[in-house]
C-alpha cells in the first residue's frame, strides 16, 4: 500500500506524532475506456491517442483485462446498466454498524414529494412516520438504487427533521491496513499513559461544526475581493509559534509540558484595577 504523504498529527502545542497517510478506500472508476481503432492506444481526454499521438482518431470501446483489452459495444454496455429509478430499503441495521470507513462522499436531502402523481397524498405522513421510527429505534436503512444506469449503495439516516441519504462504498473498495510496525512490542511507562489521558481530559468538549471554518477559502475570497477592488494581492501571513520542541527530549517530558501549557491557556487571568500599582 503506497502512502499518500508524510505529515505530523499535532496532539498539543508541544507534542506531535509523525504519521504516513494512506488512502482508506479505492476509487471506483468506470472499467470502460476508449481506444484508437488503428493502433489500440488509449484515448486521452482531449481526443488524441496516447500511443501514436494521432488527433481525432477513430475510436472503439474496451475493458482492460490484465494485458489485454476486450472490445465491447455500446449496446452491450447498455444491457449491463440498470433501468430502475426507485430506491429500495433492503434492511434496517443498528446505526453503529455503519462504520465511517465505508461512507462515501455524497449526501442528499430527501423531501416528501406531496405533488407526486403516485403517493403524493400520503407522502408527508409516510415520511414523518418513517423518520420518527428510525430515530426511536436507533436504526438506519440500507438503500440500493440506480442512478445513470449504475447501481449504488447508501445509508438512510435522520438529520434533524430531515431524512438524508449518504452514499456508501462497496466492500471491495475498503482497504485493509497492514502495518507491521504496529506488531512490535512497545513498553509504555504508566506515567506516560496517565499523562496522555490527562491531556485528553484537559481538552474535552462538545463538537460544534460552526466553530470550524475553512481558512483557505476565506483567504482566497479575500484575495479575489482585494483584486476586484484594485488593490494589491496582499495577504496577512500567519505567524507560527515556537513550540520549543528542541527543548523537550522525550515523550514523558512532552506530555508533562503539554499538560502545563494546557492548564496555563485555560487559567483565567486577573485584570488589574485602575490606579493599582504595577
N, C-alpha and C positions, 0 to 999 in steps of 0.2 A: 504494500500500500504506500503510495507516494504522498509525502506531506505537501500541503499547500503553501505553508510558510512557517517560519520560526518567529516566535514572539515571546512576550512575558505576560503573565497573569498577575496583575497588581492586587495583592491581598491587603496591603496597607501602604502608607507613605514610606515605610522603611523595609518592607518585605515584599518580594515578588518571586514568582515561580516561573522559570524558563520552560516553555512548552513548544511542542510542534503541533501544528494544526492540520488535521486530516478531514477530508470531506466524509460525512457520515452516510451519504446517500449517493447512489449512482444516478446520473441524469438519464431519463428515458427519452431517447430521440427516435424519430421515425427510421425504420430499417431500410426504407425505400429511397434510393438515390437515383440521380440522372447520370447517364454515361454517354460518351461520344460514340455514336454508332460506328464511326470509322476506325478508331484505334482502341476503343474500350476505356479511354481515360475518364476519370470522374469529372463532372461538370461543376465548375465553381459557381458562386452566387452571381457573378457578373457575366454569365453565359459564355464562358470560354473553357476549353479543355485544359486541364491541369497537366496533361501528359504531352500533347503536341502543340499546345498553345493556340490552336485554331479558334477563331472567334465565330460566334453564331453557328455552332456545329449542329448537325442533325443528331437528335438525342433519343435514347431508349431508357427505360426504367429497369432497375435491377436491385437485387438484395445481396449484400456481401455475405458469403458463407465460407469462412476460412480464407483460402487464397483464391477462391472462385467467385464469380458474380453470376447469380441466377437471374435471367431475364424474366420480367413479368409485364403483363399488360395492364392498362388502366381498368379494364373490365374485371380482371382477376383481383385487383386491389379493392375495387368497389364491392365485390362479393364478400370480402373479408370484413368490411366495415359494417358496424351495427346500424340498424334503422330505427331503433326505439327512440322515443323522445321523453318518456316519463322517468321519474326517479322512484326506485323501489327500495323501501327499507327492508333489508333482508334479515336483520337481527337487532335486538336491543341488548347492549352489554354494559357492565359496570364502567363508569367513566374512567376509573383509574387504570383499566386495561388498555386504553388507547395511549400508548407511550408517545412522548414528544418526538421520539426518533422517527416515527412513521408519518408525522404531519407534513403535508406538502405546503406550498407557498400561497395557495389561493383560498380566499374566504369570501363567501357570498351571503348576503342577507336574503331571507325569504319573507315575502309579504303575502298575506292571503289575498287571492285574486277574486274579489266579490263580483266582478263584472264578467267572469268567465261564463261561456255558454253552458258548459257542463260543470255542475257542482258549485257554481258561484254563490248560490243562496246559502249554502251550508259551509262555505269556505272559512269564514271568520270563526264560527263556533268550533268547527273541527280543529282549526289551527290552535285556538286557545286551549281546548281540551288536551290536545297532544302536548303542547308546550308545558302545561301545568303538570301533566302526568310524568313527563321527563324530569322535571325539577323535583317532584315529590319522591320519585323512585331512584334519583341519582343515577340515571341511566342515560346512555347516548345511543342514537341509532346508527347502524352501519348501512350506508346507502350505495347502491350501484346505479349508474346511469350512463347514457351515451351522449356524447357531445361531439359534433362534427364527425360523426361516424366512428369515434374512438371510445372504447369503454373506460369508465372512470370509477374510482372508489373514493368515498368521502364519509365523514362523520357528521351526524346531525346533532347539534347541541343547542343549548339555550344561552343567549347573551342578553341579559336584562330582561326585556319582554319580547325579544325577537328570536326567532329560530334562525340559526346560521348553519351553513354548510361549509365545512372545511375539508379541503382535498387531502387525501392520503396517498402515499406512495405504495407501490406494490411490494410484496415481501422480498422479492429478489433484488430490489433496489437498495435495501438496507444493508450496509456493510457490517461485517463482524470485526471489531477491533481485536488485534492480536499483538499486544506489546510485550515482548519477552522480558523487557526491563522490569515490569511490574511483578514478575515472579521471583525476583531477587529478594532474599531475606534482608529486612531492614530493622535495626534496633531503634526503638523510639524511647527517648527519655520521658518518663512520666511528667516531668516539669514542662517539656515541650508540648505534650498533648494537652495539659491543663491550661497553659498559656494560650494555645491556639483556640480552645473553647472560650476562654475569656475574651479573646479578640473578636470572636463571632458574636458573643453576647453583648459586647460594647457597641456593636453596630446593628442590633436588632431593630426592626421597624416594619411598617406596613408599606406595601408597594402601591404607589400612586403614579399611574402611567403619565399623567400630565406633567409630573415633575421633571421628566426627562425630555429634552429637546434635541433636535438634530442641529448641532452647532455648525456643521459643514454646510448644510442647506441654508442656514441663516447667513453664513459668511458669503456664500455665492449670491444670495439675494441682495445683500448689502453692496457687493461689488457691482452687480448689474445696475442697481439704483444709482450708485455713485457715477458710473459711466454715462447713464442716461441723463444725469443732471449736469454732465460736462465737467465733472471734477476728475481728479486723478484716481488711479486704481490703488488707493491706499487701504491697507487692512491692518488693524492693530495686531501686533504679534502677541502670542500667548506666552507669558513668562513661565518658565519651568523652575520649580523649587528644587533646591539642592537637598536631596534626600539623605545625604550623609551616609550612603551605602558603604563607602570605603572604610568608614569608621566602625562598621558593625561586622564582625568577622564570622560569627557562627549563627545558626538558626535560633538557638536559645536566646542569644543577645538581641537578635532582630525581633523576636516575639515580645520580649520584655520592653524593648524600646517602642514597639508599636502600641502596646497597652498604655504606656505612659503618654505617648503622643495623642492617643485617642481620648484619654481622660483629660488631657490639657485642652483639647479642642472643645470638649463638651462642658468644661467647667465655666460657669458664668463669671464674667469679670465685674469687679466692683467699680462703680463710677464715683469719682471724687466730687465732693460738694464744692460749689463755687466758693472761692475765698479760702479754701483749705490750703495748707502748706503742701508743697510738692515733696 
